[in-house]
Amino acid sequence: MNESTAEGRKLSRGFGWLVLLGTLLVIAGVIGLVYTGVATLTSMLLFGWLLLVGGLVGLLHAIESRGTNYFWLAVVVAALNIAAGVVVIKHPEGTAEALTMFAALLFLTGGVFRLVGSVVVRGPQMGWTLLQGAFGLLLGLLVLFDWPHSSLYVLGCFFSLALLFDGLGLIAIGVGGRRIVSMVSERFDETAPTPDKPIKSPEGERK
């Protein structure tokens, strides 16, 4: 086995791991779409732990950079992250309700701005912008009218969809990468010199 073949197989295994990871993410996304309440609580706990760990890491960096001008700012930011992480971990349901309300307001304001902007500007994409604005406004109203019950499934649905599309993207990259590596390896094997097929020099071909 030559060096190029070994590298090709190594790359193929790497893309295979991407396919496996993507498959796991797709499975997790589908399960999350089925059990949106569990997905919501899981996403809140992950968010809380990320805040907590990020705050601890930021605090360590702040301690290492003591004596600088931004020392106290780094300490305050790290303390806020730690406090927010603890609150989110202890009260995931309340955090989900607050973030769902925030998401609904974002949908409402984004939809209103798109609707008003499309009517005022009247650009070539006016119809598409109007459709986006109407969809955002409708989605925000639906989430808001069903609040706080909507907090049980809205964030979990978004989290699961993100996992699903990320997994599909990884699968596409992995399958496409393995296909390209296989095509390149086959092409190299066809053109590689062998004892039965030595390389011919240009001078020899002209003779």
C-alpha positions in Angstrom: 0.0 0.0 0.0 1.5 3.3 -1.0 1.4 6.6 0.9 -1.3 8.2 -1.1 -3.6 5.2 -0.7 -3.1 5.3 3.1 -3.9 9.0 3.2 -7.0 8.4 1.1 -8.2 5.8 3.5 -7.5 8.1 6.5 -9.5 10.8 4.8 -12.3 8.4 4.1 -12.5 7.3 7.7 -12.6 10.9 8.8 -15.6 11.6 6.5 -17.1 8.4 7.8 -17.0 9.8 11.4 -18.7 12.9 10.1 -21.5 10.8 8.7 -21.8 8.9 12.0 -21.9 12.2 14.0 -24.5 13.6 11.5 -26.6 10.5 11.9 -26.6 10.8 15.7 -27.6 14.5 15.4 -30.4 13.6 13.1 -31.7 10.9 15.4 -31.5 13.4 18.4 -33.3 16.0 16.4 -36.1 13.6 15.4 -36.5 12.5 19.0 -36.5 16.1 20.1 -39.3 16.9 17.7 -41.3 14.1 19.1 -40.6 15.0 22.8 -40.4 18.8 22.5 -40.9 19.3 26.3 -37.9 17.2 27.1 -35.9 18.9 24.3 -36.8 22.3 25.8 -35.6 21.4 29.3 -32.5 19.8 27.8 -31.6 22.9 25.8 -32.1 25.1 28.9 -29.9 22.9 31.0 -27.2 22.9 28.3 -27.5 26.7 28.0 -27.1 27.0 31.8 -24.1 24.8 32.0 -22.5 26.7 29.0 -23.0 30.0 30.9 -21.6 28.5 34.1 -18.5 26.9 32.5 -18.0 30.0 30.3 -18.2 32.2 33.4 -15.7 30.1 35.3 -13.3 30.1 32.4 -13.7 33.9 32.1 -13.0 34.3 35.8 -9.8 32.3 35.5 -8.7 34.4 32.6 -9.5 37.6 34.6 -7.4 36.4 37.5 -4.5 35.7 35.1 -4.8 39.2 33.7 -5.0 41.0 37.0 -3.3 44.3 37.0 -4.6 45.2 33.5 -7.1 47.9 32.7 -10.0 45.5 31.9 -9.5 43.2 35.0 -12.6 44.4 36.8 -14.7 44.4 33.6 -13.7 40.7 33.0 -14.6 39.9 36.6 -18.0 41.5 36.4 -18.8 39.7 33.0 -17.6 36.4 34.4 -19.7 36.8 37.6 -22.8 37.7 35.6 -22.3 34.6 33.4 -21.9 32.4 36.5 -25.0 33.9 38.2 -27.0 33.5 35.0 -25.9 29.9 34.6 -26.9 29.0 38.2 -30.3 30.6 37.7 -30.9 28.8 34.4 -29.9 25.4 35.9 -32.0 25.9 39.0 -35.1 27.2 37.1 -35.1 25.8 33.6 -38.9 26.2 33.2 -38.9 29.9 34.1 -36.0 30.5 31.8 -37.8 28.8 29.0 -40.8 31.0 29.6 -38.7 34.1 29.5 -36.8 33.1 26.4 -40.0 32.1 24.7 -41.5 35.5 25.4 -38.3 37.1 24.1 -38.5 35.0 20.9 -42.1 35.9 20.3 -41.3 39.6 20.6 -38.4 39.2 18.2 -40.8 37.5 15.7 -43.3 40.3 16.1 -40.9 43.2 15.7 -39.0 41.5 12.9 -42.3 40.8 11.1 -43.6 44.4 11.5 -40.3 45.9 10.3 -40.2 43.7 7.2 -43.9 44.5 6.4 -43.3 48.3 6.8 -40.0 48.2 5.1 -41.3 46.3 2.1 -44.2 48.7 1.7 -42.0 51.8 2.0 -39.1 50.6 -0.1 -41.1 48.7 -2.7 -38.1 46.9 -4.1 -37.9 44.0 -6.5 -38.2 41.5 -3.7 -41.3 43.2 -2.2 -43.5 40.1 -2.4 -41.0 37.8 -0.8 -40.3 40.4 2.0 -44.0 40.8 2.6 -44.4 37.0 2.9 -41.5 36.9 5.4 -42.9 39.7 7.4 -46.4 38.2 7.5 -45.0 34.8 8.5 -42.8 36.3 11.3 -45.8 38.4 12.6 -48.1 35.3 12.6 -45.5 33.1 14.3 -44.9 35.7 17.0 -48.7 36.1 17.6 -49.2 32.4 17.8 -46.4 31.9 20.3 -47.5 35.0 22.3 -51.2 34.0 22.5 -50.3 30.5 23.7 -47.7 31.7 26.3 -46.6 30.4 28.8 -47.8 27.0 27.5 -45.9 27.6 24.3 -42.6 27.7 26.3 -42.9 23.9 26.6 -42.4 23.2 22.9 -41.2 26.3 21.0 -37.6 26.3 22.2 -37.4 22.5 22.1 -38.7 22.6 18.5 -36.1 25.1 17.4 -33.3 23.2 19.2 -34.4 19.9 17.6 -34.6 21.5 14.1 -31.1 22.9 14.6 -29.8 19.5 15.5 -31.7 17.9 12.5 -30.4 20.3 9.9 -26.8 20.3 11.3 -26.9 16.5 11.2 -28.1 16.5 7.6 -25.4 18.9 6.7 -22.7 16.8 8.3 -24.1 13.7 6.5 -24.0 15.5 3.2 -20.4 16.7 3.8 -19.3 13.2 4.8 -20.9 11.4 2.0 -19.7 13.9 -0.6 -16.2 13.9 0.9 -16.0 10.1 0.8 -17.2 10.1 -2.8 -14.6 12.6 -3.8 -11.8 10.7 -2.0 -12.9 7.5 -3.7 -12.9 9.1 -7.1 -9.5 10.7 -6.6 -8.1 7.4 -5.3 -9.4 5.5 -8.3 -8.0 8.0 -10.7 -4.6 7.9 -9.0 -4.6 4.1 -9.1 -5.3 4.2 -12.8 -2.4 6.6 -13.5 0.1 5.3 -10.9 3.1 3.5 -12.4 3.4 -0.3 -11.8 6.0 -2.9 -12.7 4.0 -3.9 -15.7 3.3 -0.2 -16.7 6.5 1.9 -16.3 6.4 5.7 -16.8 7.2 6.7 -20.3 9.2 9.8 -20.8 8.1 12.4 -23.3 11.2 11.7 -25.4 10.4 8.0 -25.5 6.8 8.7 -26.6 8.1 10.9 -29.5 10.5 8.1 -30.6 
